[in-house]
Amino acid sequence: MSSVILSGAAEAPLNLSEPSLDEILADPLVGLILRRDGLTPGVVRVKLDRERQRLARSGHALPRAA
């Protein structure tokens, strides 16, 4: 893993990969936005799974997120 050195700070690891859905939904800021919008991580997962299934039926399948 690469590192980034910030001015006056210790080395911080540099993550060049995209976050997983679990990581996104576990983020506190995302949680605040979901609550504000009346959603939960479970509701978002169900909506994403339904859309993934709809796209698969139409021949436009997306890979399943971790």
Kinemage of the C-alpha trace (Angstrom):
@kinemage 1
@onewidth
@group {chain A} dominant
@subgroup {mainchain}
@vectorlist {calphas} color= white
{ca met a 1} P 0.000 0.000 0.000
{ca ser a 2} L 1.246 3.494 -0.830
{ca ser a 3} L 1.551 6.251 1.726
{ca val a 4} L 0.961 9.969 1.631
{ca ile a 5} L 2.930 12.343 3.814
{ca leu a 6} L 0.915 15.354 4.911
{ca ser a 7} L 2.656 18.507 5.983
{ca gly a 8} L 3.688 18.029 9.603
{ca ala a 9} L 1.788 14.745 9.920
{ca ala a 10} L 2.777 11.114 10.110
{ca glu a 11} L 2.465 8.902 7.052
{ca ala a 12} L -1.146 8.071 6.184
{ca pro a 13} L -1.979 5.002 4.089
{ca leu a 14} L -3.333 5.789 0.628
{ca asn a 15} L -6.243 3.576 -0.394
{ca leu a 16} L -6.714 3.648 -4.166
{ca ser a 17} L -9.608 1.172 -4.293
{ca glu a 18} L -13.294 2.042 -4.183
{ca pro a 19} L -15.079 1.483 -0.865
{ca ser a 20} L -17.431 -1.481 -0.597
{ca leu a 21} L -21.146 -0.970 -0.104
{ca asp a 22} L -20.690 -2.109 3.511
{ca glu a 23} L -18.055 0.591 4.055
{ca ile a 24} L -20.234 3.272 2.462
{ca leu a 25} L -23.316 2.348 4.482
{ca ala a 26} L -21.238 2.191 7.698
{ca asp a 27} L -19.941 5.739 7.205
{ca pro a 28} L -21.390 8.044 9.904
{ca leu a 29} L -22.045 10.877 7.440
{ca val a 30} L -23.911 8.528 5.096
{ca gly a 31} L -25.911 7.335 8.111
{ca leu a 32} L -26.921 10.911 8.905
{ca ile a 33} L -28.040 11.515 5.328
{ca leu a 34} L -29.987 8.244 5.247
{ca arg a 35} L -31.767 9.109 8.516
{ca arg a 36} L -32.547 12.599 7.245
{ca asp a 37} L -34.126 11.036 4.163
{ca gly a 38} L -36.059 8.455 6.180
{ca leu a 39} L -33.969 5.512 4.973
{ca thr a 40} L -31.927 2.767 6.599
{ca pro a 41} L -28.999 0.777 5.238
{ca gly a 42} L -31.334 -2.230 4.954
{ca val a 43} L -33.800 -0.308 2.802
{ca val a 44} L -30.984 0.873 0.535
{ca arg a 45} L -29.730 -2.713 0.138
{ca val a 46} L -33.223 -3.955 -0.789
{ca lys a 47} L -33.656 -1.164 -3.341
{ca leu a 48} L -30.233 -1.884 -4.870
{ca asp a 49} L -30.932 -5.634 -5.025
{ca arg a 50} L -34.297 -5.035 -6.726
{ca glu a 51} L -32.706 -2.712 -9.280
{ca arg a 52} L -29.890 -5.215 -9.900
{ca gln a 53} L -32.511 -7.920 -10.550
{ca arg a 54} L -34.475 -5.630 -12.881
{ca leu a 55} L -31.325 -4.829 -14.851
{ca ala a 56} L -30.399 -8.517 -15.041
{ca arg a 57} L -33.822 -9.337 -16.504
{ca ser a 58} L -33.345 -6.596 -19.105
{ca gly a 59} L -29.903 -7.913 -20.074
{ca his a 60} L -27.979 -5.094 -18.374
{ca ala a 61} L -26.690 -6.985 -15.338
{ca leu a 62} L -24.402 -5.268 -12.857
{ca pro a 63} L -21.877 -7.076 -10.664
{ca arg a 64} L -22.999 -7.718 -7.107
{ca ala a 65} L -21.389 -5.381 -4.597
{ca ala a 66} L -19.528 -6.806 -1.613
